[in-house]
């Protein structure tokens, strides 16, 4: 399997999977996609654990690469925590992706990427993992690469625009991890990352690689939990489930779209966005109009220019086909709050604002649409990570997972940074 940039119309500069993972983004600024989407037979996954599904489901993407023989170990090492699919009511299920070490779905991709990179020869050189985060990605990447020999990590996060617990989780590591609080929003952080990768001197000096969902090594493992959930529900319900995906930078949505193209029995896919309307407006036929992000309760989805839209548009033959397969809804802060309260009163469980966004999208459907198939809400983070939002609504404390509690006891330190590539260079010199 070879990998091409979304901007390489003539497919003249293919990369191996290992090369695509190490480079992060393509040299022309595009994002890597495989030359073809491998198809799978759903019966391959019956009765298998998530790591075993990863080994079988991702085999085609690893074919012919130096990592091919390591896929079994990579999957086993990275996907060693539960991914439960729980029923809330007759046709509504929740796929809980927050049982990893940093209590967010980003643990799936970050741990898998780190396991891949650890097995790619470095010839004695160090690699620097540069990541922009709107909250959860940076913590997951830090945890995945912390104290890994041969790796440094640089985290850029928007100062004052992540939850207090997330800020702690982003800056409590030390050792081989440096955290920068950027005076701007997530889009400023993401722009700095792109400018850094476009700078030859920085790339060569630091050995830069990305751990955002622009990296194909982060994206591929996210396909696995869609294969897992779709197979379970089809066997139980006899029909393809629909998925409602909390969406910010669109990596999770792209993974779902790829899983469907692979042949997973997946029905409609709904992208649940917050008040950042770039994606919902695009699906409402208003054109692609990136803009500055706005601050919301679902802070990890505060993205005004989602990188992975470039991948989504490349995956489909035209915009009509893309809009036929995916839908999008914008959810306000007031609706998110109401959704958290309704879900707690209905099912006795507190959900994070991002999961609540998806739950609202389900509640907003007509009864007829709800009843025509099983639906899966993708739960992306533990509610304790957003206690300052959730607890006043549900009227009680949200118990913190042990893994998060341990991080809260660590000393934290971050460095202030202006959203300028020159300032970034000076900070690293």
Buried (B, 14 or more C-beta within 10 A) or exposed (E): BBBBBBEBEEEEBBBBBBBBBBBBBBBEEBBBBBEEBBEBEBEBBEEBBBBBBBBBBBBBBBBEBBBBEBBBBBBBBBBEBEBEBEEBEEBBBBBBBBBBBBBBBBBBBBBBBBBBBBBBEBEEEEBBBBBBBBBBBBBBBBBBBBEBEBBBBBBBBBBEBBBEBBBBBBBBBBEBBBBBBBBBBBBBBBBBBBBBBBBEEBBEEBBBBBBBBBBBBBBBBBBBBBBBBBBBBBBEEEEBBBBBBBBBBBBBBBBBBBBBBBBBBBBBBBBBBBBBBBBBBBBBEEEEEBEEBEBBBBBBBBBBBBBBBBBBBBBBEEBEEBBEBBBBBBBBBEBBBBBBBBBBEEBEBBBBBBBBBBBBBBBBBEEEBBEBBBBBBBBBBBBBBBBEBBBEBBEEEBEBBEBBEEBBEEEBEBEEBBBBBEBBBEBBE
